Amino acid sequence: MLRTLALRPLLVSRHRTLRHFLFEALYASGHTGLLLSRDGADIFVHDSRDRGPGRELFIRGTQDAGKVEAAIRLLREAGYPPIVRFADIGANIGTICIPAVSRGFAATAVALEAVPDIVRLLKANILPMVWRTGFRLCMPPPGSVGVRRFGSH
């Protein structure tokens, strides 16, 4: 409990250098567990051992949502119709597909992820958005692990 109270100000800090050193210290310590990180209104659960998107998310907040927004803006400026269904192949923990739907860039999304441990994190990340927005989460049939589909249908 005391350790949690001492770490709390560090974990909620948005200071990137501090969060960088904190993540590296957690990683070096061999800590295995889940971390929560925020990207705007979206909150993501990720593995403390994730050296890819989870690390970037913890330190900076993801930059994926900004990339999606820029790409969709370019499509709209070029005259393409609004995106009805957004497909995220290799969705990882959902840092692209979740903001695409939660920020109104797409009406629905299909998130595909093949790694079972990451699928569990993807599901955990999609559920708060479902509760917050009333979107429906469609679970795949047994044996088709890795497919998550969400959004208004």
SVG drawing of the C-alpha trace seen along z (x, -y; Angstrom):
<svg xmlns="http://www.w3.org/2000/svg" viewBox="-27 -19 44 43">
<polyline fill="none" stroke="black" stroke-width="0.4" points="0.0,0.0 2.8,-2.4 4.6,-1.7 1.4,-2.3 0.9,-5.7 4.5,-6.7 4.2,-5.8 0.8,-7.3 2.1,-10.9 4.6,-9.4 2.1,-7.3 -0.3,-10.1 2.3,-12.7 2.3,-13.7 6.0,-14.7 7.5,-12.6 11.0,-12.4 9.8,-11.3 7.4,-8.7 10.3,-7.5 12.5,-6.8 9.7,-5.3 8.8,-2.9 12.4,-1.9 12.8,-1.3 9.6,0.8 10.9,2.8 14.4,3.3 12.9,4.4 11.2,7.3 7.8,6.0 5.1,8.0 1.6,6.5 -0.7,4.1 -0.4,0.4 -3.1,-2.2 -2.3,-5.0 -4.4,-7.8 -4.6,-9.2 -7.1,-12.0 -10.4,-10.6 -9.3,-7.0 -7.8,-4.9 -5.8,-1.9 -4.7,1.2 -1.3,2.5 1.4,4.9 4.3,3.4 6.7,5.5 5.5,4.1 8.4,2.3 6.3,1.2 3.0,-0.5 2.6,-0.1 5.8,-1.9 5.0,-4.7 1.5,-5.0 2.9,-5.1 5.5,-7.7 3.8,-10.0 0.2,-9.0 -0.1,-7.4 0.4,-9.4 -1.7,-6.9 -5.0,-8.8 -3.4,-11.9 -2.1,-9.9 -5.6,-8.4 -7.2,-11.9 -4.7,-13.3 -5.3,-10.4 -9.1,-10.6 -8.9,-14.4 -6.9,-13.9 -9.4,-11.3 -12.3,-13.8 -10.5,-16.6 -10.0,-14.4 -13.7,-13.8 -14.0,-10.3 -17.2,-9.5 -17.2,-9.2 -15.8,-5.9 -18.6,-3.5 -16.5,-0.6 -12.8,-0.9 -10.6,2.2 -7.6,2.4 -5.6,5.5 -3.0,6.3 -4.9,4.1 -2.6,4.8 -4.2,3.1 -6.5,0.9 -4.6,-2.5 -5.8,-3.1 -9.3,-1.5 -10.6,-2.8 -9.9,-6.5 -11.2,-6.1 -14.6,-5.2 -14.6,-7.1 -13.6,-10.4 -16.1,-10.0 -13.7,-9.3 -15.6,-6.0 -19.0,-4.7 -17.8,-1.2 -14.6,0.8 -13.4,4.3 -10.2,5.0 -8.2,8.1 -5.4,9.4 -3.9,12.8 -1.9,13.0 -4.2,14.3 -2.6,12.4 -2.9,9.1 -6.5,10.0 -7.4,10.0 -5.9,6.5 -7.7,5.4 -11.0,6.6 -10.3,4.8 -9.6,1.6 -12.7,1.8 -15.2,2.5 -15.0,-0.9 -15.7,-2.6 -18.7,-0.3 -20.0,-1.2 -19.3,-4.9 -20.9,-5.2 -23.5,-2.4 -21.7,-0.7 -22.2,3.0 -19.4,5.5 -19.7,8.6 -17.7,11.5 -16.4,14.1 -17.6,17.6 -15.5,20.1 -12.4,21.1 -12.0,17.9 -9.8,16.2 -8.3,12.9 -11.3,11.2 -13.1,8.4 -15.8,6.3 -17.3,3.2 -19.3,0.1 -22.9,-0.7 -24.5,1.8"/>
</svg>
